[in-house]
Amino acid sequence: MKTAYISLSFQNRPLLTPVLAAISEALYHAGMSPFVFVDHYTFNTSQERAMMAQAMKDIERCDLLIAETSDKAIGIGVEAGYAKAKGKPVIYLRQDDAAHSTTVAGISDFQLIYTSPADLKQKLEQLLDRISPDLPPVS
């Protein structure tokens, strides 16, 4: 099963639960599974190298990266840039009233601006239906 790495703000993760549910439902609809890095690991401040090494490994194992940028975080840009450098498609997401991220938007392959989790689910399902058959296999 193809997997999507979901990059988001660690600090605001609890607030993004409904958004992550919408993303996950859209991915399952497309026959893909979500991978949320911040839900799988806990690192302390002295483990930054280990954290980034793990993130890079996990990105390499995924088929695409979804960057939820409604809450800006430098890590999202780093992860999206790494995915792009590895040839992974990058999907930029943000809520319509959130600040635009020029960096992540600038390297993304697709951009979805949404008004609600239901709107996000619908838009992401439509996009994934269109692009998932063309995703290259993980190398």
MARVEX-374772 format. One record per atom (N, C-alpha, C): residue number from 1; residue in three letters; atom name; x, y, z. Coordinates in steps of 0.05 Angstrom, whole numbers, plus 32768, in hexadecimal, padded with zeros to 4 digits. Layout:
BEGIN
node i NUM aa Ala at CA xx X yy Y zz Z
...
END
This chain:
BEGIN
node i 1 aa Met at N xx 8011 yy 7FE9 zz 8000
node i 1 aa Met at CA xx 8000 yy 8000 zz 8000
node i 1 aa Met at C xx 8012 yy 8019 zz 8000
node i 2 aa Lys at N xx 800B yy 802C zz 7FEF
node i 2 aa Lys at CA xx 8019 yy 8045 zz 7FEE
node i 2 aa Lys at C xx 8014 yy 8055 zz 8008
node i 3 aa Thr at N xx 8028 yy 8065 zz 800F
node i 3 aa Thr at CA xx 8027 yy 8074 zz 8028
node i 3 aa Thr at C xx 802D yy 8091 zz 8023
node i 4 aa Ala at N xx 801F yy 80A2 zz 8032
node i 4 aa Ala at CA xx 8024 yy 80BF zz 8031
node i 4 aa Ala at C xx 802F yy 80C8 zz 804C
node i 5 aa Tyr at N xx 8045 yy 80D6 zz 804B
node i 5 aa Tyr at CA xx 8051 yy 80E2 zz 8062
node i 5 aa Tyr at C xx 8043 yy 80FC zz 8067
node i 6 aa Ile at N xx 8038 yy 8100 zz 807E
node i 6 aa Ile at CA xx 8029 yy 8119 zz 8084
node i 6 aa Ile at C xx 803A yy 812A zz 8096
node i 7 aa Ser at N xx 8042 yy 8141 zz 808C
node i 7 aa Ser at CA xx 8052 yy 8154 zz 809B
node i 7 aa Ser at C xx 8040 yy 816A zz 80A6
node i 8 aa Leu at N xx 8043 yy 816F zz 80C0
node i 8 aa Leu at CA xx 8033 yy 8184 zz 80CD
node i 8 aa Leu at C xx 8041 yy 818F zz 80E5
node i 9 aa Ser at N xx 8036 yy 81A3 zz 80F0
node i 9 aa Ser at CA xx 8041 yy 81B0 zz 8108
node i 9 aa Ser at C xx 803E yy 819E zz 8120
node i 10 aa Phe at N xx 8055 yy 8197 zz 812C
node i 10 aa Phe at CA xx 8055 yy 8186 zz 8145
node i 10 aa Phe at C xx 8046 yy 8195 zz 815B
node i 11 aa Gln at N xx 804C yy 81AE zz 815E
node i 11 aa Gln at CA xx 8040 yy 81BE zz 8174
node i 11 aa Gln at C xx 8021 yy 81BF zz 8172
node i 12 aa Asn at N xx 8017 yy 81C0 zz 815A
node i 12 aa Asn at CA xx 7FFA yy 81C3 zz 8157
node i 12 aa Asn at C xx 7FEC yy 81A9 zz 814F
node i 13 aa Arg at N xx 7FFA yy 8192 zz 8152
node i 13 aa Arg at CA xx 7FEF yy 8178 zz 814B
node i 13 aa Arg at C xx 7FD3 yy 8173 zz 8157
node i 14 aa Pro at N xx 7FCF yy 8179 zz 8171
node i 14 aa Pro at CA xx 7FB4 yy 8173 zz 817C
node i 14 aa Pro at C xx 7F9E yy 8182 zz 816E
node i 15 aa Leu at N xx 7FA3 yy 819A zz 8165
node i 15 aa Leu at CA xx 7F8E yy 81AA zz 8157
node i 15 aa Leu at C xx 7F88 yy 81A0 zz 813B
node i 16 aa Leu at N xx 7F9A yy 8190 zz 8130
node i 16 aa Leu at CA xx 7F97 yy 8186 zz 8115
node i 16 aa Leu at C xx 7F8A yy 816B zz 8113
node i 17 aa Thr at N xx 7F80 yy 8160 zz 8129
node i 17 aa Thr at CA xx 7F73 yy 8146 zz 8129
node i 17 aa Thr at C xx 7F5D yy 8143 zz 8113
node i 18 aa Pro at N xx 7F4A yy 8156 zz 8111
node i 18 aa Pro at CA xx 7F36 yy 8153 zz 80FC
node i 18 aa Pro at C xx 7F41 yy 8155 zz 80E0
node i 19 aa Val at N xx 7F56 yy 8165 zz 80DC
node i 19 aa Val at CA xx 7F63 yy 8167 zz 80C2
node i 19 aa Val at C xx 7F71 yy 814D zz 80BB
node i 20 aa Leu at N xx 7F7F yy 8142 zz 80CF
node i 20 aa Leu at CA xx 7F8C yy 8128 zz 80CA
node i 20 aa Leu at C xx 7F78 yy 8112 zz 80C4
node i 21 aa Ala at N xx 7F62 yy 8112 zz 80D1
node i 21 aa Ala at CA xx 7F4D yy 80FE zz 80CB
node i 21 aa Ala at C xx 7F44 yy 8101 zz 80AE
node i 22 aa Ala at N xx 7F40 yy 8119 zz 80A5
node i 22 aa Ala at CA xx 7F37 yy 811E zz 8089
node i 22 aa Ala at C xx 7F4D yy 8115 zz 8076
node i 23 aa Ile at N xx 7F66 yy 811B zz 807C
node i 23 aa Ile at CA xx 7F7C yy 8112 zz 806A
node i 23 aa Ile at C xx 7F7D yy 80F4 zz 806A
node i 24 aa Ser at N xx 7F7C yy 80E7 zz 8081
node i 24 aa Ser at CA xx 7F7D yy 80CA zz 8082
node i 24 aa Ser at C xx 7F66 yy 80BD zz 8073
node i 25 aa Glu at N xx 7F4E yy 80C7 zz 8076
node i 25 aa Glu at CA xx 7F37 yy 80BC zz 8067
node i 25 aa Glu at C xx 7F3B yy 80BF zz 8049
node i 26 aa Ala at N xx 7F45 yy 80D5 zz 8040
node i 26 aa Ala at CA xx 7F4B yy 80D9 zz 8023
node i 26 aa Ala at C xx 7F60 yy 80C5 zz 801A
node i 27 aa Leu at N xx 7F75 yy 80C1 zz 802A
node i 27 aa Leu at CA xx 7F8A yy 80AE zz 8022
node i 27 aa Leu at C xx 7F7F yy 8092 zz 8021
node i 28 aa Tyr at N xx 7F6F yy 808A zz 8035
node i 28 aa Tyr at CA xx 7F64 yy 806F zz 8034
node i 28 aa Tyr at C xx 7F52 yy 806B zz 801C
node i 29 aa His at N xx 7F43 yy 8080 zz 8015
node i 29 aa His at CA xx 7F32 yy 807F zz 7FFD
node i 29 aa His at C xx 7F43 yy 8079 zz 7FE4
node i 30 aa Ala at N xx 7F5B yy 8084 zz 7FE4
node i 30 aa Ala at CA xx 7F6D yy 8080 zz 7FCD
node i 30 aa Ala at C xx 7F7E yy 8067 zz 7FCF
node i 31 aa Gly at N xx 7F7A yy 8057 zz 7FE4
node i 31 aa Gly at CA xx 7F8A yy 803F zz 7FE8
node i 31 aa Gly at C xx 7FA5 yy 8044 zz 7FF3
node i 32 aa Met at N xx 7FA8 yy 805A zz 8001
node i 32 aa Met at CA xx 7FC2 yy 8062 zz 800D
node i 32 aa Met at C xx 7FBF yy 8063 zz 802B
node i 33 aa Ser at N xx 7FD6 yy 8061 zz 8039
node i 33 aa Ser at CA xx 7FD6 yy 8064 zz 8056
node i 33 aa Ser at C xx 7FE5 yy 807D zz 805E
node i 34 aa Pro at N xx 7FDC yy 808A zz 8074
node i 34 aa Pro at CA xx 7FE9 yy 80A2 zz 807E
node i 34 aa Pro at C xx 8000 yy 809A zz 8091
node i 35 aa Phe at N xx 8015 yy 80AA zz 8091
node i 35 aa Phe at CA xx 802A yy 80A8 zz 80A4
node i 35 aa Phe at C xx 802F yy 80C4 zz 80B0
node i 36 aa Val at N xx 8029 yy 80C7 zz 80CA
node i 36 aa Val at CA xx 802C yy 80E0 zz 80D7
node i 36 aa Val at C xx 8044 yy 80DE zz 80EA
node i 37 aa Phe at N xx 805A yy 80E9 zz 80E2
node i 37 aa Phe at CA xx 8073 yy 80E7 zz 80F1
node i 37 aa Phe at C xx 8070 yy 80EE zz 810E
node i 38 aa Val at N xx 8063 yy 8104 zz 8114
node i 38 aa Val at CA xx 8061 yy 810E zz 8130
node i 38 aa Val at C xx 8050 yy 80FB zz 8141
node i 39 aa Asp at N xx 8040 yy 80E9 zz 8135
node i 39 aa Asp at CA xx 8031 yy 80D6 zz 8144
node i 39 aa Asp at C xx 8040 yy 80BC zz 8149
node i 40 aa His at N xx 8057 yy 80B8 zz 813C
node i 40 aa His at CA xx 8066 yy 809F zz 813F
node i 40 aa His at C xx 807E yy 80A1 zz 8151
node i 41 aa Tyr at N xx 8089 yy 80B9 zz 8155
node i 41 aa Tyr at CA xx 80A2 yy 80BC zz 8164
node i 41 aa Tyr at C xx 80A1 yy 80D3 zz 8178
node i 42 aa Thr at N xx 80B1 yy 80D0 zz 818D
node i 42 aa Thr at CA xx 80B6 yy 80E6 zz 819F
node i 42 aa Thr at C xx 80D4 yy 80E9 zz 81A2
node i 43 aa Phe at N xx 80DD yy 8101 zz 819E
node i 43 aa Phe at CA xx 80FA yy 8108 zz 81A0
node i 43 aa Phe at C xx 80FD yy 811F zz 81B4
node i 44 aa Asn at N xx 8112 yy 811E zz 81C3
node i 44 aa Asn at CA xx 8118 yy 8136 zz 81D4
node i 44 aa Asn at C xx 812A yy 8149 zz 81C5
node i 45 aa Thr at N xx 812F yy 8160 zz 81D1
node i 45 aa Thr at CA xx 813E yy 8175 zz 81C3
node i 45 aa Thr at C xx 815B yy 816D zz 81BD
node i 46 aa Ser at N xx 8166 yy 8159 zz 81CA
node i 46 aa Ser at CA xx 8181 yy 8151 zz 81C4
node i 46 aa Ser at C xx 8183 yy 813C zz 81AE
node i 47 aa Gln at N xx 816C yy 8134 zz 81A4
node i 47 aa Gln at CA xx 816B yy 811F zz 818F
node i 47 aa Gln at C xx 8164 yy 8129 zz 8174
node i 48 aa Glu at N xx 816B yy 8142 zz 816E
node i 48 aa Glu at CA xx 8164 yy 814E zz 8154
node i 48 aa Glu at C xx 816F yy 813F zz 813C
node i 49 aa Arg at N xx 8188 yy 8135 zz 813E
node i 49 aa Arg at CA xx 8194 yy 8126 zz 8128
node i 49 aa Arg at C xx 8185 yy 810C zz 8123
node i 50 aa Ala at N xx 817F yy 80FE zz 8139
node i 50 aa Ala at CA xx 8170 yy 80E5 zz 8136
node i 50 aa Ala at C xx 8154 yy 80EA zz 812B
node i 51 aa Met at N xx 8147 yy 80FF zz 8134
node i 51 aa Met at CA xx 812D yy 8106 zz 812A
node i 51 aa Met at C xx 812D yy 810B zz 810C
node i 52 aa Met at N xx 8140 yy 811B zz 8103
node i 52 aa Met at CA xx 8141 yy 8121 zz 80E6
node i 52 aa Met at C xx 8149 yy 8109 zz 80D5
node i 53 aa Ala at N xx 815B yy 80F8 zz 80E0
node i 53 aa Ala at CA xx 8163 yy 80E0 zz 80D1
node i 53 aa Ala at C xx 814A yy 80CD zz 80CE
node i 54 aa Gln at N xx 813A yy 80CB zz 80E3
node i 54 aa Gln at CA xx 8122 yy 80BA zz 80E2
node i 54 aa Gln at C xx 810E yy 80C6 zz 80CF
node i 55 aa Ala at N xx 810A yy 80E0 zz 80D0
node i 55 aa Ala at CA xx 80F8 yy 80ED zz 80BD
node i 55 aa Ala at C xx 8100 yy 80E8 zz 80A0
node i 56 aa Met at N xx 811A yy 80EB zz 809A
node i 56 aa Met at CA xx 8123 yy 80E6 zz 807F
node i 56 aa Met at C xx 811E yy 80C9 zz 8076
node i 57 aa Lys at N xx 8123 yy 80B6 zz 8088
node i 57 aa Lys at CA xx 811E yy 809A zz 8081
node i 57 aa Lys at C xx 8101 yy 8096 zz 807B
node i 58 aa Asp at N xx 80F0 yy 80A1 zz 808C
node i 58 aa Asp at CA xx 80D3 yy 809D zz 8088
node i 58 aa Asp at C xx 80C9 yy 80AB zz 806F
node i 59 aa Ile at N xx 80D3 yy 80C2 zz 8068
node i 59 aa Ile at CA xx 80CC yy 80D0 zz 804F
node i 59 aa Ile at C xx 80D4 yy 80BF zz 8037
node i 60 aa Glu at N xx 80EC yy 80B3 zz 8039
node i 60 aa Glu at CA xx 80F6 yy 80A2 zz 8023
node i 60 aa Glu at C xx 80E4 yy 808A zz 801E
node i 61 aa Arg at N xx 80D7 yy 8080 zz 8033
node i 61 aa Arg at CA xx 80C6 yy 8069 zz 8031
node i 61 aa Arg at C xx 80AA yy 806F zz 8027
node i 62 aa Cys at N xx 80A3 yy 8088 zz 8027
node i 62 aa Cys at CA xx 8088 yy 8091 zz 801F
node i 62 aa Cys at C xx 8087 yy 8097 zz 8001
node i 63 aa Asp at N xx 806E yy 8097 zz 7FF7
node i 63 aa Asp at CA xx 806A yy 809C zz 7FDA
node i 63 aa Asp at C xx 8065 yy 80BA zz 7FD4
node i 64 aa Leu at N xx 805C yy 80C8 zz 7FE8
node i 64 aa Leu at CA xx 8058 yy 80E5 zz 7FE4
node i 64 aa Leu at C xx 8058 yy 80F2 zz 7FFF
node i 65 aa Leu at N xx 805A yy 810D zz 7FFF
node i 65 aa Leu at CA xx 8059 yy 811C zz 8018
node i 65 aa Leu at C xx 8042 yy 8130 zz 8017
node i 66 aa Ile at N xx 8032 yy 8131 zz 802D
node i 66 aa Ile at CA xx 801D yy 8144 zz 8030
node i 66 aa Ile at C xx 8026 yy 8158 zz 8045
node i 67 aa Ala at N xx 8028 yy 8171 zz 803E
node i 67 aa Ala at CA xx 8031 yy 8186 zz 8051
node i 67 aa Ala at C xx 8019 yy 8197 zz 8059
node i 68 aa Glu at N xx 8011 yy 8193 zz 8072
node i 68 aa Glu at CA xx 7FFB yy 81A3 zz 807D
node i 68 aa Glu at C xx 8007 yy 81BC zz 808A
node i 69 aa Thr at N xx 8004 yy 81D3 zz 807C
node i 69 aa Thr at CA xx 8013 yy 81EB zz 8084
node i 69 aa Thr at C xx 8001 yy 8200 zz 8091
node i 70 aa Ser at N xx 7FE9 yy 81F9 zz 809A
node i 70 aa Ser at CA xx 7FD8 yy 820E zz 80A7
node i 70 aa Ser at C xx 7FE6 yy 821A zz 80BF
node i 71 aa Asp at N xx 7FF6 yy 820A zz 80CD
node i 71 aa Asp at CA xx 8007 yy 8215 zz 80E2
node i 71 aa Asp at C xx 8024 yy 8212 zz 80D9
node i 72 aa Lys at N xx 8030 yy 8228 zz 80D4
node i 72 aa Lys at CA xx 804B yy 8228 zz 80CA
node i 72 aa Lys at C xx 805F yy 821B zz 80DE
node i 73 aa Ala at N xx 8071 yy 820B zz 80D3
node i 73 aa Ala at CA xx 8086 yy 81FE zz 80E3
node i 73 aa Ala at C xx 809D yy 81F9 zz 80D0
node i 74 aa Ile at N xx 80B5 yy 8200 zz 80D8
node i 74 aa Ile at CA xx 80CC yy 81FD zz 80C6
node i 74 aa Ile at C xx 80D0 yy 81E0 zz 80BF
node i 75 aa Gly at N xx 80CA yy 81CD zz 80D1
node i 75 aa Gly at CA xx 80CD yy 81B1 zz 80CA
node i 75 aa Gly at C xx 80BD yy 81A8 zz 80B2
node i 76 aa Ile at N xx 80A6 yy 81B4 zz 80AE
node i 76 aa Ile at CA xx 8095 yy 81AD zz 8097
node i 76 aa Ile at C xx 80A4 yy 81B3 zz 807E
node i 77 aa Gly at N xx 80B0 yy 81CB zz 807D
node i 77 aa Gly at CA xx 80C0 yy 81D3 zz 8065
node i 77 aa Gly at C xx 80D8 yy 81C1 zz 8061
node i 78 aa Val at N xx 80E5 yy 81B9 zz 8076
node i 78 aa Val at CA xx 80FC yy 81A7 zz 8074
node i 78 aa Val at C xx 80F3 yy 818C zz 8069
node i 79 aa Glu at N xx 80DE yy 8181 zz 8074
node i 79 aa Glu at CA xx 80D4 yy 8167 zz 806B
node i 79 aa Glu at C xx 80CA yy 8168 zz 804E
node i 80 aa Ala at N xx 80BC yy 817D zz 8047
node i 80 aa Ala at CA xx 80B2 yy 8180 zz 802C
node i 80 aa Ala at C xx 80CA yy 8183 zz 8018
node i 81 aa Gly at N xx 80DE yy 8193 zz 8020
node i 81 aa Gly at CA xx 80F5 yy 8196 zz 800E
node i 81 aa Gly at C xx 8104 yy 817C zz 800B
node i 82 aa Tyr at N xx 8106 yy 816C zz 8020
node i 82 aa Tyr at CA xx 8114 yy 8152 zz 801E
node i 82 aa Tyr at C xx 8104 yy 813F zz 800B
node i 83 aa Ala at N xx 80EA yy 813F zz 800F
node i 83 aa Ala at CA xx 80D9 yy 812E zz 7FFE
node i 83 aa Ala at C xx 80DC yy 8136 zz 7FE1
node i 84 aa Lys at N xx 80DB yy 814F zz 7FDC
node i 84 aa Lys at CA xx 80DE yy 8159 zz 7FC0
node i 84 aa Lys at C xx 80F9 yy 8151 zz 7FB4
node i 85 aa Ala at N xx 810E yy 8154 zz 7FC4
node i 85 aa Ala at CA xx 8129 yy 814D zz 7FBB
node i 85 aa Ala at C xx 812B yy 812F zz 7FB5
node i 86 aa Lys at N xx 811B yy 811F zz 7FC3
node i 86 aa Lys at CA xx 811A yy 8102 zz 7FBE
node i 86 aa Lys at C xx 8107 yy 80FA zz 7FA8
node i 87 aa Gly at N xx 80FB yy 810E zz 7F9B
node i 87 aa Gly at CA xx 80E9 yy 8108 zz 7F84
node i 87 aa Gly at C xx 80CD yy 8100 zz 7F8D
node i 88 aa Lys at N xx 80C6 yy 8106 zz 7FA5
node i 88 aa Lys at CA xx 80AB yy 80FF zz 7FAF
node i 88 aa Lys at C xx 8098 yy 8116 zz 7FA8
node i 89 aa Pro at N xx 807F yy 8111 zz 7F9F
node i 89 aa Pro at CA xx 806C yy 8126 zz 7F9C
node i 89 aa Pro at C xx 8065 yy 8133 zz 7FB7
node i 90 aa Val at N xx 8061 yy 814D zz 7FB6
node i 90 aa Val at CA xx 805B yy 815C zz 7FCF
node i 90 aa Val at C xx 8040 yy 816A zz 7FCB
node i 91 aa Ile at N xx 802E yy 8165 zz 7FDE
node i 91 aa Ile at CA xx 8014 yy 8172 zz 7FDE
node i 91 aa Ile at C xx 8013 yy 8186 zz 7FF4
node i 92 aa Tyr at N xx 800E yy 819F zz 7FED
node i 92 aa Tyr at CA xx 800C yy 81B5 zz 8000
node i 92 aa Tyr at C xx 7FEF yy 81B9 zz 8008
node i 93 aa Leu at N xx 7FEA yy 81BA zz 8022
node i 93 aa Leu at CA xx 7FCF yy 81BE zz 802D
node i 93 aa Leu at C xx 7FD0 yy 81D6 zz 8040
node i 94 aa Arg at N xx 7FBB yy 81E6 zz 8040
node i 94 aa Arg at CA xx 7FB7 yy 81F9 zz 8055
node i 94 aa Arg at C xx 7F9A yy 8202 zz 8056
node i 95 aa Gln at N xx 7F91 yy 8209 zz 806E
node i 95 aa Gln at CA xx 7F77 yy 8213 zz 8071
node i 95 aa Gln at C xx 7F75 yy 822F zz 8064
node i 96 aa Asp at N xx 7F5E yy 8236 zz 8059
node i 96 aa Asp at CA xx 7F5C yy 824F zz 804A
node i 96 aa Asp at C xx 7F62 yy 8268 zz 8059
node i 97 aa Asp at N xx 7F5F yy 8268 zz 8074
node i 97 aa Asp at CA xx 7F65 yy 8280 zz 8083
node i 97 aa Asp at C xx 7F81 yy 8280 zz 8090
node i 98 aa Ala at N xx 7F91 yy 826C zz 8089
node i 98 aa Ala at CA xx 7FAD yy 826A zz 8093
node i 98 aa Ala at C xx 7FC0 yy 8279 zz 8081
node i 99 aa Ala at N xx 7FD6 yy 8281 zz 808C
node i 99 aa Ala at CA xx 7FEB yy 828F zz 807D
node i 99 aa Ala at C xx 7FF6 yy 827C zz 8068
node i 100 aa His at N xx 7FFC yy 8287 zz 8050
node i 100 aa His at CA xx 8008 yy 8278 zz 803A
node i 100 aa His at C xx 8025 yy 8272 zz 8040
node i 101 aa Ser at N xx 802E yy 825A zz 803A
node i 101 aa Ser at CA xx 804A yy 8252 zz 803D
node i 101 aa Ser at C xx 8057 yy 8253 zz 8021
node i 102 aa Thr at N xx 8065 yy 8268 zz 801B
node i 102 aa Thr at CA xx 8071 yy 826A zz 8000
node i 102 aa Thr at C xx 8086 yy 8255 zz 7FFC
node i 103 aa Thr at N xx 8094 yy 824D zz 8010
node i 103 aa Thr at CA xx 80A9 yy 8239 zz 800D
node i 103 aa Thr at C xx 809E yy 821E zz 8005
node i 104 aa Val at N xx 808B yy 8214 zz 8015
node i 104 aa Val at CA xx 8080 yy 81F9 zz 8010
node i 104 aa Val at C xx 806F yy 81FA zz 7FF6
node i 105 aa Ala at N xx 805F yy 820F zz 7FF3
node i 105 aa Ala at CA xx 804F yy 8212 zz 7FDB
node i 105 aa Ala at C xx 8061 yy 8212 zz 7FC2
node i 106 aa Gly at N xx 8078 yy 821F zz 7FC5
node i 106 aa Gly at CA xx 808A yy 8222 zz 7FAE
node i 106 aa Gly at C xx 8097 yy 8208 zz 7FA5
node i 107 aa Ile at N xx 8099 yy 81F4 zz 7FB6
node i 107 aa Ile at CA xx 80A4 yy 81DB zz 7FAD
node i 107 aa Ile at C xx 808F yy 81C5 zz 7FAA
node i 108 aa Ser at N xx 8076 yy 81CB zz 7FB1
node i 108 aa Ser at CA xx 8061 yy 81B7 zz 7FAF
node i 108 aa Ser at C xx 805A yy 81B1 zz 7F92
node i 109 aa Asp at N xx 804F yy 8199 zz 7F8F
node i 109 aa Asp at CA xx 8045 yy 8191 zz 7F75
node i 109 aa Asp at C xx 8027 yy 8197 zz 7F72
node i 110 aa Phe at N xx 8019 yy 8198 zz 7F89
node i 110 aa Phe at CA xx 7FFD yy 819C zz 7F8A
node i 110 aa Phe at C xx 7FF6 yy 81AD zz 7FA3
node i 111 aa Gln at N xx 7FE2 yy 81BE zz 7FA0
node i 111 aa Gln at CA xx 7FDA yy 81D0 zz 7FB6
node i 111 aa Gln at C xx 7FBC yy 81CD zz 7FBB
node i 112 aa Leu at N xx 7FB4 yy 81C9 zz 7FD4
node i 112 aa Leu at CA xx 7F98 yy 81C8 zz 7FDB
node i 112 aa Leu at C xx 7F93 yy 81DB zz 7FF2
node i 113 aa Ile at N xx 7F81 yy 81EE zz 7FED
node i 113 aa Ile at CA xx 7F79 yy 8201 zz 8002
node i 113 aa Ile at C xx 7F5D yy 81F8 zz 800A
node i 114 aa Tyr at N xx 7F58 yy 81F4 zz 8024
node i 114 aa Tyr at CA xx 7F3E yy 81E9 zz 802C
node i 114 aa Tyr at C xx 7F31 yy 81FB zz 8041
node i 115 aa Thr at N xx 7F17 yy 81F7 zz 8044
node i 115 aa Thr at CA xx 7F07 yy 8207 zz 8057
node i 115 aa Thr at C xx 7EFF yy 81F8 zz 8070
node i 116 aa Ser at N xx 7EFF yy 81DD zz 806E
node i 116 aa Ser at CA xx 7EF7 yy 81CC zz 8084
node i 116 aa Ser at C xx 7F03 yy 81B0 zz 8080
node i 117 aa Pro at N xx 7F03 yy 81A0 zz 8094
node i 117 aa Pro at CA xx 7F0D yy 8184 zz 8090
node i 117 aa Pro at C xx 7EFD yy 8176 zz 807A
node i 118 aa Ala at N xx 7EE3 yy 817A zz 8079
node i 118 aa Ala at CA xx 7ED3 yy 816D zz 8064
node i 118 aa Ala at C xx 7EDB yy 8176 zz 8048
node i 119 aa Asp at N xx 7EE0 yy 8190 zz 8046
node i 119 aa Asp at CA xx 7EE9 yy 819C zz 802C
node i 119 aa Asp at C xx 7F04 yy 8190 zz 8025
node i 120 aa Leu at N xx 7F16 yy 818E zz 8038
node i 120 aa Leu at CA xx 7F30 yy 8183 zz 8034
node i 120 aa Leu at C xx 7F2E yy 8166 zz 802A
node i 121 aa Lys at N xx 7F1E yy 8156 zz 8038
node i 121 aa Lys at CA xx 7F1B yy 813A zz 8030
node i 121 aa Lys at C xx 7F12 yy 8137 zz 8013
node i 122 aa Gln at N xx 7EFE yy 8147 zz 800C
node i 122 aa Gln at CA xx 7EF3 yy 8146 zz 7FF1
node i 122 aa Gln at C xx 7F09 yy 814E zz 7FDC
node i 123 aa Lys at N xx 7F16 yy 8164 zz 7FE1
node i 123 aa Lys at CA xx 7F2B yy 816D zz 7FCE
node i 123 aa Lys at C xx 7F42 yy 815A zz 7FCD
node i 124 aa Leu at N xx 7F4B yy 814F zz 7FE3
node i 124 aa Leu at CA xx 7F61 yy 813C zz 7FE3
node i 124 aa Leu at C xx 7F5A yy 8122 zz 7FD6
node i 125 aa Glu at N xx 7F42 yy 8119 zz 7FDA
node i 125 aa Glu at CA xx 7F39 yy 8100 zz 7FCC
node i 125 aa Glu at C xx 7F3A yy 8104 zz 7FAE
node i 126 aa Gln at N xx 7F30 yy 811B zz 7FA5
node i 126 aa Gln at CA xx 7F30 yy 8120 zz 7F88
node i 126 aa Gln at C xx 7F4C yy 8121 zz 7F7D
node i 127 aa Leu at N xx 7F5E yy 812E zz 7F8C
node i 127 aa Leu at CA xx 7F7A yy 8130 zz 7F83
node i 127 aa Leu at C xx 7F87 yy 8114 zz 7F83
node i 128 aa Leu at N xx 7F84 yy 8105 zz 7F98
node i 128 aa Leu at CA xx 7F90 yy 80EB zz 7F9A
node i 128 aa Leu at C xx 7F85 yy 80D8 zz 7F85
node i 129 aa Asp at N xx 7F6B yy 80D9 zz 7F7F
node i 129 aa Asp at CA xx 7F60 yy 80C9 zz 7F6A
node i 129 aa Asp at C xx 7F6E yy 80CF zz 7F4F
node i 130 aa Arg at N xx 7F75 yy 80E8 zz 7F4B
node i 130 aa Arg at CA xx 7F82 yy 80F0 zz 7F32
node i 130 aa Arg at C xx 7F9F yy 80E8 zz 7F31
node i 131 aa Ile at N xx 7FAD yy 80EA zz 7F47
node i 131 aa Ile at CA xx 7FCB yy 80E6 zz 7F46
node i 131 aa Ile at C xx 7FD5 yy 80CC zz 7F51
node i 132 aa Ser at N xx 7FC6 yy 80BE zz 7F62
node i 132 aa Ser at CA xx 7FD1 yy 80A6 zz 7F6E
node i 132 aa Ser at C xx 7FD9 yy 8090 zz 7F5A
node i 133 aa Pro at N xx 7FCA yy 808C zz 7F44
node i 133 aa Pro at CA xx 7FD4 yy 8077 zz 7F32
node i 133 aa Pro at C xx 7FEF yy 807E zz 7F25
node i 134 aa Asp at N xx 7FF6 yy 8097 zz 7F25
node i 134 aa Asp at CA xx 800F yy 809F zz 7F18
node i 134 aa Asp at C xx 8027 yy 80A2 zz 7F2B
node i 135 aa Leu at N xx 8022 yy 809C zz 7F45
node i 135 aa Leu at CA xx 8038 yy 809F zz 7F58
node i 135 aa Leu at C xx 804E yy 808B zz 7F52
node i 136 aa Pro at N xx 8067 yy 8094 zz 7F51
node i 136 aa Pro at CA xx 807D yy 8081 zz 7F4C
node i 136 aa Pro at C xx 8080 yy 806F zz 7F64
node i 137 aa Pro at N xx 808A yy 8056 zz 7F60
node i 137 aa Pro at CA xx 808F yy 8044 zz 7F77
node i 137 aa Pro at C xx 80A6 yy 804F zz 7F88
node i 138 aa Val at N xx 80A5 yy 8049 zz 7FA2
node i 138 aa Val at CA xx 80BA yy 8052 zz 7FB4
node i 138 aa Val at C xx 80D3 yy 8044 zz 7FAC
node i 139 aa Ser at N xx 80E9 yy 8054 zz 7FAA
node i 139 aa Ser at CA xx 8102 yy 8048 zz 7FA2
node i 139 aa Ser at C xx 8112 yy 803E zz 7FBA
END
